[in-house]
Every structure is written in structure tokens, then in C-alpha cells.
Amino acid sequence: MRHHRTTTLVAGTALALTMTLTGCGALDKAIGCVQTADAIATSVDRLSQAASNAGDPTQIEESLAEIDKELATLKDETGDADLSKAVDDLSKGVEEVRTAVKNGDATPDLKPVTDAAAEVGKVCTS
């Protein structure tokens, strides 16, 4: 009878530990999402500043590259459908701005980028 209690105790402890570690993994993922969303927001701010500074294409491209880098990180971490959609929308917005700048637009429309970045932040904090 003692062996059965020990086995049950060990199994229960293992289950509790697994649940705790899984919870920590989810927490780490959520924290990573928030940190990445914050980095994206910073990059979008830089993009806005670059666009307002006489549309400096070099600064705009650097900001877009930063956003791309953060999106790659977020894409690797996401399993959430809402977050995936927001990331896809942000990627499309970045490409639209990049294309506009390559076509000589000194003041590209940043609204798709800013809207999608806001959605990423909203999804990561909800």
C-alpha cells in the first residue's frame, strides 16, 4: 500500500510540475509578445519621424527593416489567430510603404502600418 501512495504522490507532483512549467511557458510567450509589440511600436515611431523628416528614404528603410526584424520574431512565437492576422497586416503595410518609397513617394501613407502595429499591441496585451 505504501508503494501505491508513493507512486500517486510522484505522479501528482509530476503533473503539477508539468502544469506549472507549461504555465510559465505561456507566461514567457506573453511577455515576449508584449516586448516585441513594444519594439514594433518604437520602430513605427521612428518610421513616422523618418517620414516627417523630408521623407528620408534611408531612415525610412532602416525603420522598415527594424519592423521586419521584430515581425520575424513575433511570427516565430505566434500560435494565436488574431495575432497572426495583425502580423500579416503589419507585414503588408510595411511592404506598401517600402514600395511607395522605392517609387519616389517622399510622404508614404503610414496608416496601414500604424493601425496594424496598434492591433499587434492590443492582441499582445489582451
ZAKOLFI-514285 format. One record per atom (N, C-alpha, C, CB): residue number from 1; residue in one letter; atom name; x negated, y, z negated. Coordinates in Angstrom, 1 decimal, padded with zeros to 4 digits. Atoms other than C-alpha are relative to their C-alpha. Glycine has a CB too. Layout:
N
    k  r   a      px      py      pz
  NUM  A  CA       X       Y       Z
...
***
This chain:
126
    k  r   a      px      py      pz
    1  M   N  -000.8  -001.2   000.0
    1  M  CA   000.0   000.0   000.0
    1  M   C  -000.9   001.3   000.0
    1  M  CB   000.9   000.0  -001.2
    2  R   N   000.9  -001.2   000.1
    2  R  CA  -002.9   002.4  -000.8
    2  R   C  -000.5   000.3   001.4
    2  R  CB  -001.1  -000.3  -000.9
    3  H   N   000.5  -000.2  -001.4
    3  H  CA  -004.3   001.9   002.8
    3  H   C   001.0   000.7   000.8
    3  H  CB  -000.4  -001.4   000.6
    4  H   N  -001.1  -000.6  -000.8
    4  H  CA  -000.9   002.9   004.3
    4  H   C   000.1   001.5  -000.4
    4  H  CB   001.3  -000.7  -000.3
    5  R   N  -000.1  -001.4   000.4
    5  R  CA  -000.8   006.1   002.2
    5  R   C  -001.2   000.8   000.5
    5  R  CB   000.0   000.1  -001.5
    6  T   N   001.2  -000.7  -000.5
    6  T  CA  -004.4   007.0   003.2
    6  T   C   000.1   000.2   001.5
    6  T  CB  -001.3  -000.9  -000.3
    7  T   N  -000.2  -000.2  -001.4
    7  T  CA  -003.6   006.4   006.9
    7  T   C   001.0   001.1   000.3
    7  T  CB   000.4  -001.4   000.6
    8  T   N  -001.0  -001.0  -000.1
    8  T  CA  -000.5   008.5   006.6
    8  T   C  -000.5   001.4  -000.3
    8  T  CB   001.2  -000.3  -000.8
    9  L   N   000.6  -001.3   000.4
    9  L  CA  -002.4   011.3   004.9
    9  L   C  -001.0   000.4   001.1
    9  L  CB  -000.7  -000.2  -001.3
   10  V   N   001.0  -000.4  -001.0
   10  V  CA  -005.2   011.2   007.5
   10  V   C   000.8   000.4   001.3
   10  V  CB  -000.9  -001.2   000.3
   11  A   N  -000.8  -000.4  -001.2
   11  A  CA  -002.6   011.2   010.4
   11  A   C   000.6   001.3  -000.2
   11  A  CB   001.0  -001.1   000.2
   12  G   N  -000.7  -001.3   000.2
   12  G  CA  -000.7   014.1   008.8
   12  G   C  -001.0   001.1   000.0
   12  G  CB   000.7  -000.1  -001.4
   13  T   N   001.0  -001.0  -000.1
   13  T  CA  -003.9   016.0   008.3
   13  T   C  -000.5   000.3   001.4
   13  T  CB  -001.2  -000.4  -000.9
   14  A   N   000.4  -000.1  -001.4
   14  A  CA  -005.0   015.4   011.9
   14  A   C   001.1   000.8   000.7
   14  A  CB  -000.3  -001.4   000.6
   15  L   N  -001.1  -000.7  -000.7
   15  L  CA  -001.6   016.6   013.1
   15  L   C   000.0   001.4  -000.4
   15  L  CB   001.4  -000.7  -000.3
   16  A   N   000.0  -001.4   000.5
   16  A  CA  -001.7   019.7   011.0
   16  A   C  -001.2   000.8   000.6
   16  A  CB   000.0   000.1  -001.5
   17  L   N   001.2  -000.7  -000.6
   17  L  CA  -005.3   020.5   012.2
   17  L   C   000.2   000.2   001.5
   17  L  CB  -001.2  -000.9  -000.3
   18  T   N  -000.2  -000.1  -001.4
   18  T  CA  -004.3   019.9   015.8
   18  T   C   001.0   001.2   000.3
   18  T  CB   000.6  -001.3   000.6
   19  M   N  -001.0  -001.1  -000.1
   19  M  CA  -001.3   022.3   015.4
   19  M   C  -000.6   001.3  -000.3
   19  M  CB   001.2  -000.3  -000.9
   20  T   N   000.7  -001.3   000.4
   20  T  CA  -003.5   024.9   013.7
   20  T   C  -000.9   000.4   001.1
   20  T  CB  -000.7  -000.2  -001.3
   21  L   N   000.9  -000.3  -001.1
   21  L  CA  -006.1   024.7   016.4
   21  L   C   000.7   000.4   001.3
   21  L  CB  -000.9  -001.2   000.3
   22  T   N  -000.8  -000.4  -001.1
   22  T  CA  -003.5   024.9   019.1
   22  T   C   000.5   001.4  -000.2
   22  T  CB   001.1  -001.0   000.3
   23  G   N  -000.5  -001.3   000.3
   23  G  CA  -002.0   027.9   017.5
   23  G   C  -001.1   001.1   000.1
   23  G  CB   000.5   000.1  -001.4
   24  C   N   001.2  -000.9  -000.2
   24  C  CA  -005.5   029.5   017.3
   24  C   C  -000.3   000.3   001.4
   24  C  CB  -001.2  -000.5  -000.8
   25  G   N   000.3  -000.2  -001.4
   25  G  CA  -006.0   028.9   020.9
   25  G   C   001.0   000.9   000.7
   25  G  CB   000.1  -001.4   000.7
   26  A   N  -001.0  -000.9  -000.5
   26  A  CA  -002.7   030.6   021.7
   26  A   C  -000.3   001.4  -000.4
   26  A  CB   001.4  -000.5  -000.4
   27  L   N   000.3  -001.3   000.5
   27  L  CA  -003.7   033.5   019.5
   27  L   C  -001.2   000.6   000.7
   27  L  CB  -000.3  -000.1  -001.5
   28  D   N   001.2  -000.5  -000.7
   28  D  CA  -007.1   033.8   021.1
   28  D   C   000.4   000.4   001.4
   28  D  CB  -001.1  -001.1   000.1
   29  K   N  -000.5  -000.3  -001.3
   29  K  CA  -005.4   033.7   024.5
   29  K   C   000.7   001.4   000.1
   29  K  CB   000.9  -001.1   000.6
   30  A   N  -000.8  -001.2   000.1
   30  A  CA  -003.0   036.5   023.5
   30  A   C  -000.9   001.2  -000.2
   30  A  CB   001.0  -000.1  -001.1
   31  I   N   000.9  -001.1   000.3
   31  I  CA  -005.8   038.6   022.1
   31  I   C  -000.9   000.3   001.3
   31  I  CB  -001.0  -000.4  -001.2
   32  G   N   000.7  -000.2  -001.2
   32  G  CA  -007.8   038.1   025.3
   32  G   C   000.8   000.7   001.0
   32  G  CB  -000.4  -001.4   000.6
   33  C   N  -000.9  -000.7  -000.9
   33  C  CA  -004.8   039.2   027.3
   33  C   C   000.1   001.5  -000.3
   33  C  CB   001.4  -000.7   000.0
   34  V   N  -000.1  -001.4   000.4
   34  V  CA  -004.4   042.4   025.3
   34  V   C  -001.3   000.7   000.3
   34  V  CB   000.3   000.1  -001.5
   35  Q   N   001.2  -000.6  -000.2
   35  Q  CA  -008.1   043.1   025.5
   35  Q   C  -000.3   000.3   001.5
   35  Q  CB  -001.2  -000.9  -000.5
   36  T   N   000.1  -000.2  -001.4
   36  T  CA  -008.1   042.6   029.3
   36  T   C   000.9   001.0   000.5
   36  T  CB   000.3  -001.4   000.7
   37  A   N  -000.9  -001.1  -000.4
   37  A  CA  -005.0   044.7   029.7
   37  A   C  -000.5   001.4  -000.4
   37  A  CB   001.4  -000.2  -000.7
   38  D   N   000.6  -001.2   000.4
   38  D  CA  -006.8   047.4   027.8
   38  D   C  -001.1   000.4   000.9
   38  D  CB  -000.5  -000.1  -001.5
   39  A   N   001.1  -000.3  -000.9
   39  A  CA  -009.8   047.2   030.0
   39  A   C   000.6   000.4   001.4
   39  A  CB  -000.9  -001.3   000.2
   40  I   N  -000.6  -000.4  -001.3
   40  I  CA  -007.5   047.4   033.1
   40  I   C   000.5   001.4  -000.1
   40  I  CB   001.2  -001.0   000.3
   41  A   N  -000.5  -001.4   000.2
   41  A  CA  -005.8   050.5   031.6
   41  A   C  -001.1   001.0   000.1
   41  A  CB   000.7   000.1  -001.3
   42  T   N   001.1  -000.9  -000.1
   42  T  CA  -009.2   052.1   031.2
   42  T   C  -000.5   000.1   001.4
   42  T  CB  -001.2  -000.6  -000.9
   43  S   N   000.5  -000.1  -001.4
   43  S  CA  -010.2   051.2   034.8
   43  S   C   001.0   000.8   000.8
   43  S  CB  -000.1  -001.4   000.6
   44  V   N  -001.0  -000.8  -000.8
   44  V  CA  -006.9   052.6   036.1
   44  V   C  -000.1   001.5  -000.3
   44  V  CB   001.5  -000.5  -000.4
   45  D   N   000.3  -001.4   000.3
   45  D  CA  -007.6   055.8   034.2
   45  D   C  -001.1   000.6   000.8
   45  D  CB  -000.2   000.2  -001.5
   46  R   N   001.2  -000.4  -000.7
   46  R  CA  -011.0   056.0   035.8
   46  R   C   000.4   000.2   001.5
   46  R  CB  -001.1  -001.0  -000.1
   47  L   N  -000.5  -000.1  -001.4
   47  L  CA  -009.3   055.4   039.2
   47  L   C   000.8   001.3   000.2
   47  L  CB   000.9  -001.3   000.4
   48  S   N  -000.7  -001.2  -000.1
   48  S  CA  -006.9   058.2   038.6
   48  S   C  -000.9   001.2   000.0
   48  S  CB   001.0   000.1  -001.2
   49  Q   N   001.0  -001.1   000.1
   49  Q  CA  -009.8   060.5   037.6
   49  Q   C  -000.7   000.1   001.3
   49  Q  CB  -000.9  -000.1  -001.1
   50  A   N   000.7   000.0  -001.2
   50  A  CA  -011.7   059.5   040.7
   50  A   C   000.8   000.5   001.2
   50  A  CB  -000.5  -001.4   000.3
   51  A   N  -000.8  -000.5  -001.1
   51  A  CA  -008.8   060.1   043.0
   51  A   C   000.3   001.5  -000.1
   51  A  CB   001.4  -000.8   000.0
   52  S   N  -000.2  -001.4   000.1
   52  S  CA  -008.2   063.5   041.5
   52  S   C  -001.2   000.9   000.2
   52  S  CB   000.6   000.3  -001.4
   53  N   N   001.3  -000.7  -000.2
   53  N  CA  -011.9   064.5   041.8
   53  N   C  -000.3   000.0   001.5
   53  N  CB  -001.1  -000.7  -000.8
   54  A   N   000.2  -000.1  -001.4
   54  A  CA  -011.5   065.3   045.5
   54  A   C  -000.1  -001.3   000.7
   54  A  CB  -001.3   000.8   000.3
   55  G   N   000.0   001.3  -000.7
   55  G  CA  -010.9   061.7   046.3
   55  G   C  -001.3  -000.6   000.3
   55  G  CB   000.8   000.1   001.2
   56  D   N   001.3   000.6  -000.2
   56  D  CA  -014.4   060.5   045.8
   56  D   C   000.1  -001.5   000.3
   56  D  CB  -000.9   000.2  -001.2
   57  P   N  -000.2   001.4  -000.3
   57  P  CA  -014.4   057.2   047.7
   57  P   C  -000.9  -001.0  -000.7
   57  P  CB  -000.2  -000.2   001.5
   58  T   N   000.9   000.9   000.7
   58  T  CA  -017.4   055.8   045.9
   58  T   C   000.5  -000.3  -001.4
   58  T  CB  -001.4   000.6  -000.1
   59  Q   N  -000.6   000.2   001.3
   59  Q  CA  -015.8   056.4   042.5
   59  Q   C   001.2  -000.8   000.0
   59  Q  CB   000.2   001.3  -000.7
   60  I   N  -001.3   000.8  -000.2
   60  I  CA  -012.5   055.0   043.7
   60  I   C  -000.3  -001.4   000.2
   60  I  CB   000.8   000.6   001.2
   61  E   N   000.4   001.5  -000.3
   61  E  CA  -014.2   051.8   045.0
   61  E   C  -000.5  -000.6  -001.3
   61  E  CB  -001.0  -000.1   001.1
   62  E   N   000.6   000.6   001.3
   62  E  CA  -016.1   051.4   041.7
   62  E   C   001.2  -000.3  -001.0
   62  E  CB  -001.0   001.0  -000.6
   63  S   N  -001.2   000.3   000.8
   63  S  CA  -012.8   051.7   039.8
   63  S   C   000.8  -001.2   000.4
   63  S  CB   000.9   001.3  -000.1
   64  L   N  -000.7   001.1  -000.6
   64  L  CA  -011.1   049.3   042.1
   64  L   C  -000.7  -001.3  -000.3
   64  L  CB   000.3   000.1   001.5
   65  A   N   000.9   001.2   000.3
   65  A  CA  -014.0   046.8   041.6
   65  A   C   000.2  -000.4  -001.4
   65  A  CB  -001.4   000.3   000.4
   66  E   N  -000.2   000.3   001.5
   66  E  CA  -013.6   047.1   037.8
   66  E   C   001.3  -000.7  -000.2
   66  E  CB  -000.1   001.3  -000.8
   67  I   N  -001.3   000.6   000.1
   67  I  CA  -009.9   046.3   038.1
   67  I   C   000.0  -001.4   000.5
   67  I  CB   001.1   000.9   000.7
   68  D   N   000.1   001.3  -000.6
   68  D  CA  -010.6   043.4   040.4
   68  D   C  -000.7  -001.0  -001.0
   68  D  CB  -000.8   000.0   001.3
   69  K   N   000.7   000.9   001.0
   69  K  CA  -013.1   042.0   037.8
   69  K   C   000.9  -000.4  -001.2
   69  K  CB  -001.2   000.8  -000.5
   70  E   N  -000.9   000.3   001.1
   70  E  CA  -010.6   042.3   035.0
   70  E   C   001.2  -000.9   000.4
   70  E  CB   000.6   001.3  -000.6
   71  L   N  -001.1   000.9  -000.5
   71  L  CA  -007.8   040.7   037.1
   71  L   C  -000.5  -001.4   000.1
   71  L  CB   000.5   000.5   001.4
   72  A   N   000.5   001.4  -000.1
   72  A  CA  -010.1   037.7   037.8
   72  A   C   000.0  -000.7  -001.4
   72  A  CB  -001.4   000.1   000.6
   73  T   N   000.0   000.6   001.3
   73  T  CA  -010.5   037.2   034.1
   73  T   C   001.5  -000.3  -000.5
   73  T  CB  -000.6   001.1  -001.0
   74  L   N  -001.4   000.2   000.4
   74  L  CA  -006.7   037.6   033.5
   74  L   C   000.6  -001.2   000.8
   74  L  CB   000.8   001.2   000.2
   75  K   N  -000.5   001.1  -000.8
   75  K  CA  -005.9   035.2   036.3
   75  K   C  -000.4  -001.4  -000.5
   75  K  CB  -000.4   000.1   001.5
   76  D   N   000.5   001.3   000.6
   76  D  CA  -008.0   032.5   034.7
   76  D   C   000.7  -000.4  -001.3
   76  D  CB  -001.5   000.1  -000.2
   77  E   N  -000.6   000.2   001.3
   77  E  CA  -006.2   032.9   031.4
   77  E   C   001.5  -000.2   000.0
   77  E  CB  -000.3   001.1  -000.9
   78  T   N  -001.5  -000.1   000.0
   78  T  CA  -002.6   033.2   032.5
   78  T   C   000.7  -001.3   000.3
   78  T  CB   000.5   001.0   001.0
   79  G   N  -000.9   001.1  -000.3
   79  G  CA   000.0   030.5   032.4
   79  G   C   001.4   000.5  -000.1
   79  G  CB  -000.3  -001.2  -001.0
   80  D   N  -001.2  -000.6   000.1
   80  D  CA   002.8   032.9   032.0
   80  D   C   000.5   000.6   001.3
   80  D  CB  -000.1   001.2  -001.1
   81  A   N  -000.5  -000.4  -001.3
   81  A  CA   005.1   033.6   035.0
   81  A   C   000.1   001.5   000.1
   81  A  CB   001.4  -000.6   000.2
   82  D   N  -000.1  -001.4  -000.1
   82  D  CA   005.7   037.2   034.1
   82  D   C  -001.3   000.7   000.1
   82  D  CB   000.7   000.6  -001.3
   83  L   N   001.4  -000.6  -000.1
   83  L  CA   002.0   037.9   033.6
   83  L   C  -000.6  -000.3   001.4
   83  L  CB  -000.9  -000.6  -001.1
   84  S   N   000.5   000.3  -001.4
   84  S  CA   001.2   036.1   036.9
   84  S   C   000.6   001.0   001.0
   84  S  CB   000.4  -001.4   000.4
   85  K   N  -000.6  -001.0  -000.9
   85  K  CA   003.7   038.4   038.7
   85  K   C  -000.6   001.3  -000.1
   85  K  CB   001.5   000.0  -000.2
   86  A   N   000.6  -001.3   000.3
   86  A  CA   002.3   041.5   037.1
   86  A   C  -001.5   000.1   000.6
   86  A  CB   000.0   000.3  -001.5
   87  V   N   001.4   000.1  -000.5
   87  V  CA  -001.3   040.4   038.0
   87  V   C   000.0   000.1   001.5
   87  V  CB  -000.7  -001.3  -000.5
   88  D   N  -000.2   000.0  -001.5
   88  D  CA  -000.2   039.7   041.6
   88  D   C   000.3   001.4   000.5
   88  D  CB   001.0  -001.0   000.5
   89  D   N  -000.4  -001.3  -000.4
   89  D  CA   001.5   043.1   041.8
   89  D   C  -001.2   001.0  -000.1
   89  D  CB   001.2   000.5  -000.8
   90  L   N   001.1  -000.9   000.2
   90  L  CA  -001.6   044.8   040.5
   90  L   C  -001.1  -000.2   001.1
   90  L  CB  -000.6  -000.2  -001.4
   91  S   N   000.9   000.3  -001.1
   91  S  CA  -003.8   043.0   043.0
   91  S   C   000.4   000.6   001.3
   91  S  CB  -000.2  -001.6   000.1
   92  K   N  -000.5  -000.6  -001.2
   92  K  CA  -001.6   044.1   045.8
   92  K   C  -000.2   001.5   000.0
   92  K  CB   001.5  -000.3   000.2
   93  G   N   000.2  -001.5   000.1
   93  G  CA  -001.7   047.7   044.6
   93  G   C  -001.4   000.4   000.2
   93  G  CB   000.5   000.5  -001.4
   94  V   N   001.5  -000.3  -000.2
   94  V  CA  -005.5   047.6   044.4
   94  V   C  -000.3  -000.1   001.5
   94  V  CB  -000.8  -001.0  -000.8
   95  E   N   000.4   000.1  -001.5
   95  E  CA  -005.7   046.4   048.0
   95  E   C   000.6   001.1   000.8
   95  E  CB   000.6  -001.4   000.5
   96  E   N  -000.6  -001.2  -000.8
   96  E  CA  -003.2   049.1   049.2
   96  E   C  -000.9   001.2  -000.2
   96  E  CB   001.4   000.2  -000.5
   97  V   N   000.9  -001.2   000.2
   97  V  CA  -005.4   051.8   047.6
   97  V   C  -001.3  -000.2   000.7
   97  V  CB  -000.2   000.2  -001.5
   98  R   N   001.3   000.3  -000.7
   98  R  CA  -008.6   050.2   048.9
   98  R   C   000.2   000.2   001.5
   98  R  CB  -000.5  -001.4  -000.3
   99  T   N  -000.2  -000.2  -001.5
   99  T  CA  -007.1   050.1   052.5
   99  T   C   000.2   001.5   000.3
   99  T  CB   001.2  -000.8   000.4
  100  A   N  -000.3  -001.4  -000.2
  100  A  CA  -005.8   053.7   052.2
  100  A   C  -001.4   000.8   000.0
  100  A  CB   000.9   000.6  -001.0
  101  V   N   001.3  -000.7   000.1
  101  V  CA  -009.3   054.9   051.1
  101  V   C  -000.9  -000.3   001.3
  101  V  CB  -000.7  -000.4  -001.3
  102  K   N   000.8   000.3  -001.1
  102  K  CA  -011.0   053.0   053.9
  102  K   C   000.5   000.6   001.3
  102  K  CB   000.0  -001.6   000.2
  103  N   N  -000.6  -000.7  -001.2
  103  N  CA  -008.6   054.6   056.4
  103  N   C  -000.1   001.5  -000.1
  103  N  CB   001.5  -000.4   000.1
  104  G   N   000.3  -001.4   000.2
  104  G  CA  -009.7   058.0   055.1
  104  G   C   001.0   000.8  -000.8
  104  G  CB   000.0   000.6   001.4
  105  D   N  -000.9  -000.6   000.8
  105  D  CA  -006.9   058.8   052.7
  105  D   C  -000.7   000.5  -001.3
  105  D  CB   001.2  -000.9  -000.4
  106  A   N   000.7  -000.5   001.1
  106  A  CA  -008.5   061.1   050.1
  106  A   C   000.8   000.0  -001.3
  106  A  CB  -000.5   001.4   000.3
  107  T   N  -000.9   000.0   001.2
  107  T  CA  -005.4   061.0   047.8
  107  T   C   000.9  -001.2   000.2
  107  T  CB   000.7   001.4  -000.1
  108  P   N  -000.9   001.1  -000.2
  108  P  CA  -004.1   057.5   048.0
  108  P   C   001.1  -000.1  -001.1
  108  P  CB  -000.8  -001.3  -000.1
  109  D   N  -001.1   000.2   001.0
  109  D  CA  -000.8   056.6   046.2
  109  D   C  -000.4  -001.0  -001.0
  109  D  CB   001.3  -000.4   000.8
  110  L   N   000.5   000.9   001.1
  110  L  CA  -001.8   055.1   042.9
  110  L   C   001.2  -000.6  -000.8
  110  L  CB  -000.9   000.8  -001.0
  111  K   N  -001.2   000.4   000.7
  111  K  CA   001.8   054.5   041.7
  111  K   C   000.1  -001.5  -000.1
  111  K  CB   001.3   000.6   000.6
  112  P   N  -000.1   001.5   000.2
  112  P  CA   001.8   050.7   042.5
  112  P   C  -001.0  -000.5  -000.9
  112  P  CB  -000.1  -000.6   001.4
  113  V   N   001.0   000.5   000.9
  113  V  CA  -001.4   050.3   040.6
  113  V   C   000.3   000.4  -001.4
  113  V  CB  -001.4   000.6   000.4
  114  T   N  -000.3  -000.4   001.3
  114  T  CA  -000.3   052.3   037.6
  114  T   C   001.2  -000.7  -000.6
  114  T  CB   000.2   001.5  -000.1
  115  D   N  -001.2   000.7   000.4
  115  D  CA   003.1   050.7   037.5
  115  D   C  -000.3  -001.5  -000.4
  115  D  CB   001.1   000.0   001.1
  116  A   N   000.4   001.4   000.2
  116  A  CA   001.6   047.1   037.7
  116  A   C  -000.9  -000.1  -001.2
  116  A  CB  -000.7  -000.6   001.2
  117  A   N   000.8   000.1   001.2
  117  A  CA  -001.0   047.9   035.1
  117  A   C   000.8   000.2  -001.3
  117  A  CB  -001.1   001.1   000.1
  118  A   N  -000.9  -000.1   001.2
  118  A  CA   001.7   049.1   032.7
  118  A   C   000.7  -001.3  -000.3
  118  A  CB   001.0   001.2   000.3
  119  E   N  -000.8   001.2   000.2
  119  E  CA   003.6   045.9   033.3
  119  E   C  -000.9  -001.1  -000.6
  119  E  CB   000.5  -000.5   001.4
  120  V   N   001.0   001.0   000.6
  120  V  CA   000.4   043.8   032.5
  120  V   C  -000.1   000.3  -001.5
  120  V  CB  -001.4   000.2   000.7
  121  G   N   000.1  -000.3   001.4
  121  G  CA   000.1   045.7   029.3
  121  G   C   001.2  -000.4  -000.8
  121  G  CB  -000.3   001.5  -000.2
  122  K   N  -001.3   000.4   000.6
  122  K  CA   003.8   045.2   028.5
  122  K   C   000.1  -001.5  -000.2
  122  K  CB   001.1   000.5   000.8
  123  V   N  -000.1   001.4   000.1
  123  V  CA   003.6   041.5   029.2
  123  V   C  -000.9  -000.6  -001.1
  123  V  CB  -000.2  -000.7   001.3
  124  C   N   001.1   000.5   001.0
  124  C  CA   000.4   041.0   027.1
  124  C   C   000.4   000.4  -001.4
  124  C  CB  -001.3   000.6   000.4
  125  T   N  -000.3  -000.4   001.4
  125  T  CA   001.9   042.8   024.1
  125  T   C   001.4  -000.4  -000.4
  125  T  CB  -000.2   001.5  -000.1
  126  S   N  -001.3   000.5   000.4
  126  S  CA   005.3   041.2   024.1
  126  S   C   000.0  -001.4  -000.5
  126  S  CB   001.0   000.2   001.2
***
